């Protein structure tokens, strides 16, 4: 009975291994830069969505005509994401050296 229990337990533990996350404590440079890009992209798009929710509309009177001006945010592109990633990466590098 003990051998049967041990085998059952071992089989169950082997099946559960697929659900256990792989932990890597040392990331290489590519993984760090990829994570910085992901963080930057998330931040840039969060900023865009915040601006989209608060875009402004102004109405002015020009003589006898009412002029409506709508200022909507522009969607971020690759350049904005890369700029944000460089800022994140510079922050990590300067604070890691201290």
mmCIF file as gemmi writes it, N, C-alpha and C atoms, coordinates in Angstrom:
data_model
loop_
_atom_site.group_PDB
_atom_site.id
_atom_site.type_symbol
_atom_site.label_atom_id
_atom_site.label_alt_id
_atom_site.label_comp_id
_atom_site.label_asym_id
_atom_site.label_entity_id
_atom_site.label_seq_id
_atom_site.pdbx_PDB_ins_code
_atom_site.Cartn_x
_atom_site.Cartn_y
_atom_site.Cartn_z
_atom_site.occupancy
_atom_site.B_iso_or_equiv
_atom_site.pdbx_formal_charge
_atom_site.auth_seq_id
_atom_site.auth_asym_id
_atom_site.pdbx_PDB_model_num
ATOM 1 N N . UNK Axp A 1 ? 0.822 -1.19 0 1 0 ? 1 A 1
ATOM 2 C CA . UNK Axp A 1 ? 0 0 0 1 0 ? 1 A 1
ATOM 3 C C . UNK Axp A 1 ? 0.867 1.255 0 1 0 ? 1 A 1
ATOM 4 N N . UNK Axp A 2 ? 1.98 1.275 0.677 1 0 ? 2 A 1
ATOM 5 C CA . UNK Axp A 2 ? 2.849 2.44 0.745 1 0 ? 2 A 1
ATOM 6 C C . UNK Axp A 2 ? 3.453 2.73 -0.619 1 0 ? 2 A 1
ATOM 7 N N . UNK Axp A 3 ? 3.867 1.712 -1.35 1 0 ? 3 A 1
ATOM 8 C CA . UNK Axp A 3 ? 4.437 1.918 -2.681 1 0 ? 3 A 1
ATOM 9 C C . UNK Axp A 3 ? 3.378 2.466 -3.637 1 0 ? 3 A 1
ATOM 10 N N . UNK Axp A 4 ? 2.158 1.968 -3.502 1 0 ? 4 A 1
ATOM 11 C CA . UNK Axp A 4 ? 1.072 2.447 -4.367 1 0 ? 4 A 1
ATOM 12 C C . UNK Axp A 4 ? 0.782 3.928 -4.086 1 0 ? 4 A 1
ATOM 13 N N . UNK Axp A 5 ? 0.756 4.301 -2.802 1 0 ? 5 A 1
ATOM 14 C CA . UNK Axp A 5 ? 0.521 5.69 -2.423 1 0 ? 5 A 1
ATOM 15 C C . UNK Axp A 5 ? 1.65 6.587 -2.941 1 0 ? 5 A 1
ATOM 16 N N . UNK Axp A 6 ? 2.897 6.131 -2.784 1 0 ? 6 A 1
ATOM 17 C CA . UNK Axp A 6 ? 4.048 6.892 -3.241 1 0 ? 6 A 1
ATOM 18 C C . UNK Axp A 6 ? 3.99 7.102 -4.744 1 0 ? 6 A 1
ATOM 19 N N . UNK Axp A 7 ? 3.631 6.075 -5.491 1 0 ? 7 A 1
ATOM 20 C CA . UNK Axp A 7 ? 3.533 6.192 -6.947 1 0 ? 7 A 1
ATOM 21 C C . UNK Axp A 7 ? 2.424 7.166 -7.323 1 0 ? 7 A 1
ATOM 22 N N . UNK Axp A 8 ? 1.283 7.073 -6.661 1 0 ? 8 A 1
ATOM 23 C CA . UNK Axp A 8 ? 0.169 7.98 -6.94 1 0 ? 8 A 1
ATOM 24 C C . UNK Axp A 8 ? 0.564 9.429 -6.646 1 0 ? 8 A 1
ATOM 25 N N . UNK Axp A 9 ? 1.235 9.62 -5.521 1 0 ? 9 A 1
ATOM 26 C CA . UNK Axp A 9 ? 1.673 10.967 -5.149 1 0 ? 9 A 1
ATOM 27 C C . UNK Axp A 9 ? 2.686 11.512 -6.154 1 0 ? 9 A 1
ATOM 28 N N . UNK Axp A 10 ? 3.625 10.688 -6.558 1 0 ? 10 A 1
ATOM 29 C CA . UNK Axp A 10 ? 4.644 11.095 -7.526 1 0 ? 10 A 1
ATOM 30 C C . UNK Axp A 10 ? 4.009 11.435 -8.865 1 0 ? 10 A 1
ATOM 31 N N . UNK Axp A 11 ? 3.059 10.629 -9.304 1 0 ? 11 A 1
ATOM 32 C CA . UNK Axp A 11 ? 2.366 10.896 -10.563 1 0 ? 11 A 1
ATOM 33 C C . UNK Axp A 11 ? 1.601 12.22 -10.491 1 0 ? 11 A 1
ATOM 34 N N . UNK Axp A 12 ? 0.934 12.459 -9.378 1 0 ? 12 A 1
ATOM 35 C CA . UNK Axp A 12 ? 0.182 13.707 -9.214 1 0 ? 12 A 1
ATOM 36 C C . UNK Axp A 12 ? 1.131 14.908 -9.202 1 0 ? 12 A 1
ATOM 37 N N . UNK Axp A 13 ? 2.272 14.777 -8.543 1 0 ? 13 A 1
ATOM 38 C CA . UNK Axp A 13 ? 3.248 15.865 -8.5 1 0 ? 13 A 1
ATOM 39 C C . UNK Axp A 13 ? 3.806 16.14 -9.891 1 0 ? 13 A 1
ATOM 40 N N . UNK Axp A 14 ? 4.055 15.103 -10.673 1 0 ? 14 A 1
ATOM 41 C CA . UNK Axp A 14 ? 4.546 15.285 -12.043 1 0 ? 14 A 1
ATOM 42 C C . UNK Axp A 14 ? 3.53 16.022 -12.903 1 0 ? 14 A 1
ATOM 43 N N . UNK Axp A 15 ? 2.254 15.726 -12.724 1 0 ? 15 A 1
ATOM 44 C CA . UNK Axp A 15 ? 1.212 16.403 -13.492 1 0 ? 15 A 1
ATOM 45 C C . UNK Axp A 15 ? 1.094 17.874 -13.096 1 0 ? 15 A 1
ATOM 46 N N . UNK Axp A 16 ? 1.372 18.191 -11.835 1 0 ? 16 A 1
ATOM 47 C CA . UNK Axp A 16 ? 1.242 19.568 -11.361 1 0 ? 16 A 1
ATOM 48 C C . UNK Axp A 16 ? 2.413 20.441 -11.79 1 0 ? 16 A 1
ATOM 49 N N . UNK Axp A 17 ? 3.515 19.863 -12.216 1 0 ? 17 A 1
ATOM 50 C CA . UNK Axp A 17 ? 4.688 20.644 -12.618 1 0 ? 17 A 1
ATOM 51 C C . UNK Axp A 17 ? 4.386 21.605 -13.757 1 0 ? 17 A 1
ATOM 52 N N . UNK Axp A 18 ? 3.444 21.24 -14.624 1 0 ? 18 A 1
ATOM 53 C CA . UNK Axp A 18 ? 3.127 22.108 -15.745 1 0 ? 18 A 1
ATOM 54 C C . UNK Axp A 18 ? 2.449 23.407 -15.311 1 0 ? 18 A 1
ATOM 55 N N . UNK Axp A 19 ? 1.885 23.421 -14.103 1 0 ? 19 A 1
ATOM 56 C CA . UNK Axp A 19 ? 1.195 24.614 -13.616 1 0 ? 19 A 1
ATOM 57 C C . UNK Axp A 19 ? 2.087 25.504 -12.758 1 0 ? 19 A 1
ATOM 58 N N . UNK Axp A 20 ? 3.269 25.048 -12.434 1 0 ? 20 A 1
ATOM 59 C CA . UNK Axp A 20 ? 4.189 25.813 -11.612 1 0 ? 20 A 1
ATOM 60 C C . UNK Axp A 20 ? 4.967 26.768 -12.518 1 0 ? 20 A 1
ATOM 61 N N . UNK Axp A 21 ? 4.949 28.072 -12.216 1 0 ? 21 A 1
ATOM 62 C CA . UNK Axp A 21 ? 5.668 29.018 -13.078 1 0 ? 21 A 1
ATOM 63 C C . UNK Axp A 21 ? 7.179 28.805 -13 1 0 ? 21 A 1
ATOM 64 N N . UNK Axp A 22 ? 7.831 29.054 -14.116 1 0 ? 22 A 1
ATOM 65 C CA . UNK Axp A 22 ? 9.285 28.965 -14.155 1 0 ? 22 A 1
ATOM 66 C C . UNK Axp A 22 ? 9.848 30.284 -13.629 1 0 ? 22 A 1
ATOM 67 N N . UNK Axp A 23 ? 10.691 30.207 -12.646 1 0 ? 23 A 1
ATOM 68 C CA . UNK Axp A 23 ? 11.267 31.397 -12.036 1 0 ? 23 A 1
ATOM 69 C C . UNK Axp A 23 ? 12.714 31.544 -12.494 1 0 ? 23 A 1
ATOM 70 N N . UNK Axp A 24 ? 13.002 32.711 -13.039 1 0 ? 24 A 1
ATOM 71 C CA . UNK Axp A 24 ? 14.361 33.011 -13.47 1 0 ? 24 A 1
ATOM 72 C C . UNK Axp A 24 ? 14.795 34.283 -12.752 1 0 ? 24 A 1
ATOM 73 N N . UNK Axp A 25 ? 15.797 34.177 -11.917 1 0 ? 25 A 1
ATOM 74 C CA . UNK Axp A 25 ? 16.225 35.319 -11.132 1 0 ? 25 A 1
ATOM 75 C C . UNK Axp A 25 ? 17.196 36.216 -11.894 1 0 ? 25 A 1
ATOM 76 N N . UNK Axp A 26 ? 17.88 35.681 -12.857 1 0 ? 26 A 1
ATOM 77 C CA . UNK Axp A 26 ? 18.848 36.456 -13.625 1 0 ? 26 A 1
ATOM 78 C C . UNK Axp A 26 ? 18.359 36.607 -15.054 1 0 ? 26 A 1
ATOM 79 N N . UNK Axp A 27 ? 17.99 37.818 -15.412 1 0 ? 27 A 1
ATOM 80 C CA . UNK Axp A 27 ? 17.527 38.071 -16.772 1 0 ? 27 A 1
ATOM 81 C C . UNK Axp A 27 ? 18.697 38.563 -17.608 1 0 ? 27 A 1
ATOM 82 N N . UNK Axp A 28 ? 18.701 38.161 -18.873 1 0 ? 28 A 1
ATOM 83 C CA . UNK Axp A 28 ? 19.744 38.663 -19.755 1 0 ? 28 A 1
ATOM 84 C C . UNK Axp A 28 ? 19.328 40.034 -20.3 1 0 ? 28 A 1
ATOM 85 N N . UNK Axp A 29 ? 20.214 40.675 -21.028 1 0 ? 29 A 1
ATOM 86 C CA . UNK Axp A 29 ? 19.953 42.018 -21.534 1 0 ? 29 A 1
ATOM 87 C C . UNK Axp A 29 ? 18.746 42.102 -22.446 1 0 ? 29 A 1
ATOM 88 N N . UNK Axp A 30 ? 18.535 41.076 -23.256 1 0 ? 30 A 1
ATOM 89 C CA . UNK Axp A 30 ? 17.392 41.075 -24.162 1 0 ? 30 A 1
ATOM 90 C C . UNK Axp A 30 ? 16.079 41.022 -23.389 1 0 ? 30 A 1
ATOM 91 N N . UNK Axp A 31 ? 16.048 40.208 -22.352 1 0 ? 31 A 1
ATOM 92 C CA . UNK Axp A 31 ? 14.833 40.107 -21.548 1 0 ? 31 A 1
ATOM 93 C C . UNK Axp A 31 ? 14.546 41.414 -20.818 1 0 ? 31 A 1
ATOM 94 N N . UNK Axp A 32 ? 15.581 42.056 -20.335 1 0 ? 32 A 1
ATOM 95 C CA . UNK Axp A 32 ? 15.395 43.335 -19.639 1 0 ? 32 A 1
ATOM 96 C C . UNK Axp A 32 ? 14.888 44.398 -20.607 1 0 ? 32 A 1
ATOM 97 N N . UNK Axp A 33 ? 15.504 44.483 -21.795 1 0 ? 33 A 1
ATOM 98 C CA . UNK Axp A 33 ? 15.049 45.475 -22.779 1 0 ? 33 A 1
ATOM 99 C C . UNK Axp A 33 ? 13.631 45.182 -23.256 1 0 ? 33 A 1
ATOM 100 N N . UNK Axp A 34 ? 13.295 43.915 -23.414 1 0 ? 34 A 1
ATOM 101 C CA . UNK Axp A 34 ? 11.932 43.559 -23.817 1 0 ? 34 A 1
ATOM 102 C C . UNK Axp A 34 ? 10.94 43.971 -22.739 1 0 ? 34 A 1
ATOM 103 N N . UNK Axp A 35 ? 11.314 43.787 -21.494 1 0 ? 35 A 1
ATOM 104 C CA . UNK Axp A 35 ? 10.435 44.191 -20.401 1 0 ? 35 A 1
ATOM 105 C C . UNK Axp A 35 ? 10.303 45.718 -20.361 1 0 ? 35 A 1
ATOM 106 N N . UNK Axp A 36 ? 11.392 46.435 -20.624 1 0 ? 36 A 1
ATOM 107 C CA . UNK Axp A 36 ? 11.33 47.899 -20.668 1 0 ? 36 A 1
ATOM 108 C C . UNK Axp A 36 ? 10.41 48.365 -21.791 1 0 ? 36 A 1
ATOM 109 N N . UNK Axp A 37 ? 10.496 47.71 -22.961 1 0 ? 37 A 1
ATOM 110 C CA . UNK Axp A 37 ? 9.607 48.064 -24.069 1 0 ? 37 A 1
ATOM 111 C C . UNK Axp A 37 ? 8.152 47.811 -23.71 1 0 ? 37 A 1
ATOM 112 N N . UNK Axp A 38 ? 7.893 46.697 -23.052 1 0 ? 38 A 1
ATOM 113 C CA . UNK Axp A 38 ? 6.516 46.387 -22.657 1 0 ? 38 A 1
ATOM 114 C C . UNK Axp A 38 ? 5.997 47.411 -21.655 1 0 ? 38 A 1
ATOM 115 N N . UNK Axp A 39 ? 6.826 47.77 -20.687 1 0 ? 39 A 1
ATOM 116 C CA . UNK Axp A 39 ? 6.425 48.784 -19.714 1 0 ? 39 A 1
ATOM 117 C C . UNK Axp A 39 ? 6.172 50.124 -20.394 1 0 ? 39 A 1
ATOM 118 N N . UNK Axp A 40 ? 7.048 50.484 -21.33 1 0 ? 40 A 1
ATOM 119 C CA . UNK Axp A 40 ? 6.901 51.765 -22.028 1 0 ? 40 A 1
ATOM 120 C C . UNK Axp A 40 ? 5.632 51.792 -22.857 1 0 ? 40 A 1
ATOM 121 N N . UNK Axp A 41 ? 5.374 50.703 -23.567 1 0 ? 41 A 1
ATOM 122 C CA . UNK Axp A 41 ? 4.174 50.651 -24.392 1 0 ? 41 A 1
ATOM 123 C C . UNK Axp A 41 ? 2.92 50.767 -23.527 1 0 ? 41 A 1
ATOM 124 N N . UNK Axp A 42 ? 2.906 50.076 -22.422 1 0 ? 42 A 1
ATOM 125 C CA . UNK Axp A 42 ? 1.767 50.151 -21.511 1 0 ? 42 A 1
ATOM 126 C C . UNK Axp A 42 ? 1.582 51.57 -20.997 1 0 ? 42 A 1
ATOM 127 N N . UNK Axp A 43 ? 2.661 52.205 -20.586 1 0 ? 43 A 1
ATOM 128 C CA . UNK Axp A 43 ? 2.587 53.558 -20.048 1 0 ? 43 A 1
ATOM 129 C C . UNK Axp A 43 ? 2.122 54.561 -21.096 1 0 ? 43 A 1
ATOM 130 N N . UNK Axp A 44 ? 2.672 54.475 -22.307 1 0 ? 44 A 1
ATOM 131 C CA . UNK Axp A 44 ? 2.304 55.413 -23.372 1 0 ? 44 A 1
ATOM 132 C C . UNK Axp A 44 ? 0.823 55.269 -23.716 1 0 ? 44 A 1
ATOM 133 N N . UNK Axp A 45 ? 0.347 54.049 -23.817 1 0 ? 45 A 1
ATOM 134 C CA . UNK Axp A 45 ? -1.062 53.858 -24.155 1 0 ? 45 A 1
ATOM 135 C C . UNK Axp A 45 ? -1.975 54.244 -23.001 1 0 ? 45 A 1
ATOM 136 N N . UNK Axp A 46 ? -1.545 54.054 -21.768 1 0 ? 46 A 1
ATOM 137 C CA . UNK Axp A 46 ? -2.352 54.519 -20.635 1 0 ? 46 A 1
ATOM 138 C C . UNK Axp A 46 ? -2.465 56.036 -20.656 1 0 ? 46 A 1
ATOM 139 N N . UNK Axp A 47 ? -1.358 56.709 -20.964 1 0 ? 47 A 1
ATOM 140 C CA . UNK Axp A 47 ? -1.401 58.169 -21.084 1 0 ? 47 A 1
ATOM 141 C C . UNK Axp A 47 ? -2.359 58.598 -22.193 1 0 ? 47 A 1
ATOM 142 N N . UNK Axp A 48 ? -2.3 57.913 -23.318 1 0 ? 48 A 1
ATOM 143 C CA . UNK Axp A 48 ? -3.183 58.231 -24.45 1 0 ? 48 A 1
ATOM 144 C C . UNK Axp A 48 ? -4.644 58.068 -24.051 1 0 ? 48 A 1
ATOM 145 N N . UNK Axp A 49 ? -4.967 56.962 -23.389 1 0 ? 49 A 1
ATOM 146 C CA . UNK Axp A 49 ? -6.361 56.723 -23.004 1 0 ? 49 A 1
ATOM 147 C C . UNK Axp A 49 ? -6.84 57.747 -21.968 1 0 ? 49 A 1
ATOM 148 N N . UNK Axp A 50 ? -5.949 58.167 -21.093 1 0 ? 50 A 1
ATOM 149 C CA . UNK Axp A 50 ? -6.313 59.204 -20.128 1 0 ? 50 A 1
ATOM 150 C C . UNK Axp A 50 ? -6.602 60.52 -20.847 1 0 ? 50 A 1
ATOM 151 N N . UNK Axp A 51 ? -5.777 60.858 -21.838 1 0 ? 51 A 1
ATOM 152 C CA . UNK Axp A 51 ? -6.004 62.088 -22.612 1 0 ? 51 A 1
ATOM 153 C C . UNK Axp A 51 ? -7.269 61.98 -23.448 1 0 ? 51 A 1
ATOM 154 N N . UNK Axp A 52 ? -7.531 60.791 -23.977 1 0 ? 52 A 1
ATOM 155 C CA . UNK Axp A 52 ? -8.731 60.59 -24.789 1 0 ? 52 A 1
ATOM 156 C C . UNK Axp A 52 ? -9.981 60.812 -23.952 1 0 ? 52 A 1
ATOM 157 N N . UNK Axp A 53 ? -9.936 60.366 -22.716 1 0 ? 53 A 1
ATOM 158 C CA . UNK Axp A 53 ? -11.083 60.539 -21.831 1 0 ? 53 A 1
ATOM 159 C C . UNK Axp A 53 ? -11.302 61.983 -21.428 1 0 ? 53 A 1
ATOM 160 N N . UNK Axp A 54 ? -10.29 62.819 -21.567 1 0 ? 54 A 1
ATOM 161 C CA . UNK Axp A 54 ? -10.401 64.209 -21.133 1 0 ? 54 A 1
ATOM 162 C C . UNK Axp A 54 ? -10.108 65.186 -22.264 1 0 ? 54 A 1
ATOM 163 N N . UNK Axp A 55 ? -10.35 64.785 -23.526 1 0 ? 55 A 1
ATOM 164 C CA . UNK Axp A 55 ? -10.054 65.714 -24.621 1 0 ? 55 A 1
ATOM 165 C C . UNK Axp A 55 ? -10.951 66.936 -24.524 1 0 ? 55 A 1
ATOM 166 N N . UNK Axp A 56 ? -10.457 68.056 -25.039 1 0 ? 56 A 1
ATOM 167 C CA . UNK Axp A 56 ? -11.143 69.329 -24.832 1 0 ? 56 A 1
ATOM 168 C C . UNK Axp A 56 ? -11.839 69.806 -26.093 1 0 ? 56 A 1
ATOM 169 N N . UNK Axp A 57 ? -12.915 70.475 -25.86 1 0 ? 57 A 1
ATOM 170 C CA . UNK Axp A 57 ? -13.649 71.128 -26.929 1 0 ? 57 A 1
ATOM 171 C C . UNK Axp A 57 ? -13.827 72.58 -26.514 1 0 ? 57 A 1
ATOM 172 N N . UNK Axp A 58 ? -13.504 73.505 -27.41 1 0 ? 58 A 1
ATOM 173 C CA . UNK Axp A 58 ? -13.707 74.913 -27.093 1 0 ? 58 A 1
ATOM 174 C C . UNK Axp A 58 ? -14.577 75.549 -28.17 1 0 ? 58 A 1
ATOM 175 N N . UNK Axp A 59 ? -15.419 76.433 -27.734 1 0 ? 59 A 1
ATOM 176 C CA . UNK Axp A 59 ? -16.307 77.146 -28.646 1 0 ? 59 A 1
ATOM 177 C C . UNK Axp A 59 ? -16.009 78.632 -28.486 1 0 ? 59 A 1
ATOM 178 N N . UNK Axp A 60 ? -15.718 79.283 -29.601 1 0 ? 60 A 1
ATOM 179 C CA . UNK Axp A 60 ? -15.467 80.726 -29.581 1 0 ? 60 A 1
ATOM 180 C C . UNK Axp A 60 ? -16.338 81.392 -30.641 1 0 ? 60 A 1
ATOM 181 N N . UNK Axp A 61 ? -16.53 82.666 -30.475 1 0 ? 61 A 1
ATOM 182 C CA . UNK Axp A 61 ? -17.326 83.431 -31.443 1 0 ? 61 A 1
ATOM 183 C C . UNK Axp A 61 ? -16.386 84.325 -32.223 1 0 ? 61 A 1
ATOM 184 N N . UNK Axp A 62 ? -16.373 84.14 -33.539 1 0 ? 62 A 1
ATOM 185 C CA . UNK Axp A 62 ? -15.532 84.93 -34.436 1 0 ? 62 A 1
ATOM 186 C C . UNK Axp A 62 ? -16.471 85.76 -35.309 1 0 ? 62 A 1
ATOM 187 N N . UNK Axp A 63 ? -16.713 86.981 -34.876 1 0 ? 63 A 1
ATOM 188 C CA . UNK Axp A 63 ? -17.676 87.833 -35.585 1 0 ? 63 A 1
ATOM 189 C C . UNK Axp A 63 ? -19.079 87.288 -35.367 1 0 ? 63 A 1
ATOM 190 N N . UNK Axp A 64 ? -19.755 86.925 -36.446 1 0 ? 64 A 1
ATOM 191 C CA . UNK Axp A 64 ? -21.106 86.361 -36.358 1 0 ? 64 A 1
ATOM 192 C C . UNK Axp A 64 ? -21.087 84.838 -36.432 1 0 ? 64 A 1
ATOM 193 N N . UNK Axp A 65 ? -19.901 84.256 -36.451 1 0 ? 65 A 1
ATOM 194 C CA . UNK Axp A 65 ? -19.78 82.814 -36.638 1 0 ? 65 A 1
ATOM 195 C C . UNK Axp A 65 ? -19.233 82.155 -35.37 1 0 ? 65 A 1
ATOM 196 N N . UNK Axp A 66 ? -19.825 81.046 -35.001 1 0 ? 66 A 1
ATOM 197 C CA . UNK Axp A 66 ? -19.343 80.274 -33.854 1 0 ? 66 A 1
ATOM 198 C C . UNK Axp A 66 ? -18.349 79.239 -34.372 1 0 ? 66 A 1
ATOM 199 N N . UNK Axp A 67 ? -17.154 79.246 -33.792 1 0 ? 67 A 1
ATOM 200 C CA . UNK Axp A 67 ? -16.106 78.326 -34.206 1 0 ? 67 A 1
ATOM 201 C C . UNK Axp A 67 ? -15.912 77.283 -33.116 1 0 ? 67 A 1
ATOM 202 N N . UNK Axp A 68 ? -16.044 76.04 -33.497 1 0 ? 68 A 1
ATOM 203 C CA . UNK Axp A 68 ? -15.829 74.939 -32.552 1 0 ? 68 A 1
ATOM 204 C C . UNK Axp A 68 ? -14.49 74.297 -32.856 1 0 ? 68 A 1
ATOM 205 N N . UNK Axp A 69 ? -13.692 74.188 -31.842 1 0 ? 69 A 1
ATOM 206 C CA . UNK Axp A 69 ? -12.37 73.591 -32.008 1 0 ? 69 A 1
ATOM 207 C C . UNK Axp A 69 ? -12.285 72.363 -31.1 1 0 ? 69 A 1
ATOM 208 N N . UNK Axp A 70 ? -12.004 71.224 -31.694 1 0 ? 70 A 1
ATOM 209 C CA . UNK Axp A 70 ? -11.884 69.981 -30.936 1 0 ? 70 A 1
ATOM 210 C C . UNK Axp A 70 ? -10.426 69.526 -30.998 1 0 ? 70 A 1
ATOM 211 N N . UNK Axp A 71 ? -9.823 69.367 -29.841 1 0 ? 71 A 1
ATOM 212 C CA . UNK Axp A 71 ? -8.448 68.887 -29.776 1 0 ? 71 A 1
ATOM 213 C C . UNK Axp A 71 ? -8.449 67.486 -29.199 1 0 ? 71 A 1
ATOM 214 N N . UNK Axp A 72 ? -8.127 66.55 -30.051 1 0 ? 72 A 1
ATOM 215 C CA . UNK Axp A 72 ? -8.085 65.165 -29.617 1 0 ? 72 A 1
ATOM 216 C C . UNK Axp A 72 ? -6.631 64.705 -29.603 1 0 ? 72 A 1
ATOM 217 N N . UNK Axp A 73 ? -6.29 63.803 -28.696 1 0 ? 73 A 1
ATOM 218 C CA . UNK Axp A 73 ? -4.897 63.343 -28.648 1 0 ? 73 A 1
ATOM 219 C C . UNK Axp A 73 ? -4.564 62.49 -29.864 1 0 ? 73 A 1
ATOM 220 N N . UNK Axp A 74 ? -3.303 62.532 -30.243 1 0 ? 74 A 1
ATOM 221 C CA . UNK Axp A 74 ? -2.861 61.678 -31.337 1 0 ? 74 A 1
ATOM 222 C C . UNK Axp A 74 ? -2.442 60.329 -30.764 1 0 ? 74 A 1
ATOM 223 N N . UNK Axp A 75 ? -2.71 59.297 -31.529 1 0 ? 75 A 1
ATOM 224 C CA . UNK Axp A 75 ? -2.344 57.948 -31.083 1 0 ? 75 A 1
ATOM 225 C C . UNK Axp A 75 ? -0.826 57.822 -31.051 1 0 ? 75 A 1
ATOM 226 N N . UNK Axp A 76 ? -0.295 57.217 -30.006 1 0 ? 76 A 1
ATOM 227 C CA . UNK Axp A 76 ? 1.158 57.083 -29.922 1 0 ? 76 A 1
ATOM 228 C C . UNK Axp A 76 ? 1.692 56.115 -30.96 1 0 ? 76 A 1
ATOM 229 N N . UNK Axp A 77 ? 2.882 56.407 -31.43 1 0 ? 77 A 1
ATOM 230 C CA . UNK Axp A 77 ? 3.529 55.54 -32.403 1 0 ? 77 A 1
ATOM 231 C C . UNK Axp A 77 ? 4.776 54.912 -31.813 1 0 ? 77 A 1
ATOM 232 N N . UNK Axp A 78 ? 5.558 54.345 -32.677 1 0 ? 78 A 1
ATOM 233 C CA . UNK Axp A 78 ? 6.769 53.642 -32.26 1 0 ? 78 A 1
ATOM 234 C C . UNK Axp A 78 ? 7.74 54.595 -31.582 1 0 ? 78 A 1
ATOM 235 N N . UNK Axp A 79 ? 7.851 55.814 -32.113 1 0 ? 79 A 1
ATOM 236 C CA . UNK Axp A 79 ? 8.807 56.777 -31.558 1 0 ? 79 A 1
ATOM 237 C C . UNK Axp A 79 ? 8.495 57.099 -30.099 1 0 ? 79 A 1
ATOM 238 N N . UNK Axp A 80 ? 7.217 57.302 -29.788 1 0 ? 80 A 1
ATOM 239 C CA . UNK Axp A 80 ? 6.85 57.614 -28.406 1 0 ? 80 A 1
ATOM 240 C C . UNK Axp A 80 ? 7.146 56.431 -27.481 1 0 ? 80 A 1
ATOM 241 N N . UNK Axp A 81 ? 6.89 55.224 -27.959 1 0 ? 81 A 1
ATOM 242 C CA . UNK Axp A 81 ? 7.16 54.035 -27.145 1 0 ? 81 A 1
ATOM 243 C C . UNK Axp A 81 ? 8.661 53.893 -26.907 1 0 ? 81 A 1
ATOM 244 N N . UNK Axp A 82 ? 9.46 54.102 -27.959 1 0 ? 82 A 1
ATOM 245 C CA . UNK Axp A 82 ? 10.913 53.977 -27.802 1 0 ? 82 A 1
ATOM 246 C C . UNK Axp A 82 ? 11.478 55.058 -26.888 1 0 ? 82 A 1
ATOM 247 N N . UNK Axp A 83 ? 10.95 56.273 -26.968 1 0 ? 83 A 1
ATOM 248 C CA . UNK Axp A 83 ? 11.397 57.348 -26.077 1 0 ? 83 A 1
ATOM 249 C C . UNK Axp A 83 ? 11.094 56.988 -24.625 1 0 ? 83 A 1
ATOM 250 N N . UNK Axp A 84 ? 9.89 56.486 -24.388 1 0 ? 84 A 1
ATOM 251 C CA . UNK Axp A 84 ? 9.526 56.085 -23.028 1 0 ? 84 A 1
ATOM 252 C C . UNK Axp A 84 ? 10.395 54.924 -22.558 1 0 ? 84 A 1
ATOM 253 N N . UNK Axp A 85 ? 10.666 53.972 -23.442 1 0 ? 85 A 1
ATOM 254 C CA . UNK Axp A 85 ? 11.511 52.828 -23.077 1 0 ? 85 A 1
ATOM 255 C C . UNK Axp A 85 ? 12.915 53.292 -22.719 1 0 ? 85 A 1
ATOM 256 N N . UNK Axp A 86 ? 13.452 54.247 -23.472 1 0 ? 86 A 1
ATOM 257 C CA . UNK Axp A 86 ? 14.782 54.776 -23.171 1 0 ? 86 A 1
ATOM 258 C C . UNK Axp A 86 ? 14.802 55.453 -21.801 1 0 ? 86 A 1
ATOM 259 N N . UNK Axp A 87 ? 13.729 56.156 -21.467 1 0 ? 87 A 1
ATOM 260 C CA . UNK Axp A 87 ? 13.653 56.798 -20.152 1 0 ? 87 A 1
ATOM 261 C C . UNK Axp A 87 ? 13.614 55.754 -19.041 1 0 ? 87 A 1
ATOM 262 N N . UNK Axp A 88 ? 12.801 54.699 -19.231 1 0 ? 88 A 1
ATOM 263 C CA . UNK Axp A 88 ? 12.746 53.622 -18.235 1 0 ? 88 A 1
ATOM 264 C C . UNK Axp A 88 ? 14.112 52.962 -18.093 1 0 ? 88 A 1
ATOM 265 N N . UNK Axp A 89 ? 14.747 52.665 -19.216 1 0 ? 89 A 1
ATOM 266 C CA . UNK Axp A 89 ? 16.031 51.978 -19.207 1 0 ? 89 A 1
ATOM 267 C C . UNK Axp A 89 ? 17.112 52.846 -18.562 1 0 ? 89 A 1
ATOM 268 N N . UNK Axp A 90 ? 17.096 54.145 -18.856 1 0 ? 90 A 1
ATOM 269 C CA . UNK Axp A 90 ? 18.055 55.069 -18.236 1 0 ? 90 A 1
ATOM 270 C C . UNK Axp A 90 ? 17.831 55.142 -16.739 1 0 ? 90 A 1
ATOM 271 N N . UNK Axp A 91 ? 16.58 55.153 -16.314 1 0 ? 91 A 1
ATOM 272 C CA . UNK Axp A 91 ? 16.268 55.184 -14.887 1 0 ? 91 A 1
ATOM 273 C C . UNK Axp A 91 ? 16.799 53.939 -14.194 1 0 ? 91 A 1
ATOM 274 N N . UNK Axp A 92 ? 16.581 52.784 -14.794 1 0 ? 92 A 1
ATOM 275 C CA . UNK Axp A 92 ? 17.058 51.534 -14.192 1 0 ? 92 A 1
ATOM 276 C C . UNK Axp A 92 ? 18.582 51.516 -14.129 1 0 ? 92 A 1
ATOM 277 N N . UNK Axp A 93 ? 19.24 51.947 -15.194 1 0 ? 93 A 1
ATOM 278 C CA . UNK Axp A 93 ? 20.7 51.939 -15.22 1 0 ? 93 A 1
ATOM 279 C C . UNK Axp A 93 ? 21.31 52.899 -14.212 1 0 ? 93 A 1
ATOM 280 N N . UNK Axp A 94 ? 20.771 54.111 -14.088 1 0 ? 94 A 1
ATOM 281 C CA . UNK Axp A 94 ? 21.35 55.087 -13.164 1 0 ? 94 A 1
ATOM 282 C C . UNK Axp A 94 ? 21.107 54.678 -11.721 1 0 ? 94 A 1
ATOM 283 N N . UNK Axp A 95 ? 19.945 54.123 -11.426 1 0 ? 95 A 1
ATOM 284 C CA . UNK Axp A 95 ? 19.657 53.73 -10.048 1 0 ? 95 A 1
ATOM 285 C C . UNK Axp A 95 ? 20.333 52.416 -9.663 1 0 ? 95 A 1
ATOM 286 N N . UNK Axp A 96 ? 20.658 51.572 -10.647 1 0 ? 96 A 1
ATOM 287 C CA . UNK Axp A 96 ? 21.345 50.32 -10.342 1 0 ? 96 A 1
ATOM 288 C C . UNK Axp A 96 ? 22.807 50.571 -9.973 1 0 ? 96 A 1
ATOM 289 N N . UNK Axp A 97 ? 23.374 51.649 -10.488 1 0 ? 97 A 1
ATOM 290 C CA . UNK Axp A 97 ? 24.786 51.955 -10.234 1 0 ? 97 A 1
ATOM 291 C C . UNK Axp A 97 ? 25 52.59 -8.866 1 0 ? 97 A 1
ATOM 292 N N . UNK Axp A 98 ? 23.954 53.113 -8.265 1 0 ? 98 A 1
ATOM 293 C CA . UNK Axp A 98 ? 24.087 53.818 -6.963 1 0 ? 98 A 1
ATOM 294 C C . UNK Axp A 98 ? 24.212 52.86 -5.816 1 0 ? 98 A 1
